[in-house]
Amino acid sequence: MRLYSSEELLDRELCDIMAQEKHRLGLVSLDAPLISNLSVLSNIALIKQYHGRLSVREAEDIAKVRLKKLHLEDIAMKRNPVLLEVQRFCVMVLRAVMVEDAMVVIDRPFKIMPDLDDTRFIRDVLTSVDDLFQECHIFDYLWNEERYAGGMIHGA
């Protein structure tokens, strides 16, 4: 977890890590939204199709398994605009962990899910998929520090 006192500092550090780790970066951010005209399943599968050079069917089969890990099979055919904020976050995490040897970077999670009181939900999602990524870094503002105390995320 990396907390910053200003948006400028956070953005600078985020840009640095994105440049250094671009080949294994799995970004969860409002600045990297889901593709709105694709289904959840297609959004997740896309990474394996293009970077892993898998067929649509192979990539979607992997994506289905990943959705099942988070008990989200029922939203597979939905599109981004109809998702709840927590569902969107989960799909963004699943898309991020599709990157080979993924370093997941979560950019301002409370901006993605403003109604969360603390990080318990985030911790639970990451724990459910912790076998699918190498490391995770959370970038947020210093004034959200108290929100991290209730659902402490270890190793992030």
Salt bridges, closest charged atoms under 4 A:
GLU7 OE2 - ARG108 NH1 3.62
ASP11 OD1 - ARG108 NH2 2.83
GLU21 OE1 - ARG24 NE 2.84
ASP61 OD2 - ARG57 NE 3.87
GLU100 OE1 - LYS48 NZ 3.73
ASP107 OD1 - ARG108 NE 2.63
ASP118 OD2 - ARG120 NH2 2.73
ASP124 OD1 - ARG123 NH2 3.08
ASP131 OD1 - LYS69 NZ 2.84
GLU135 OE2 - ARG24 NH2 2.50
GLU135 OE1 - HIS137 NE2 2.68
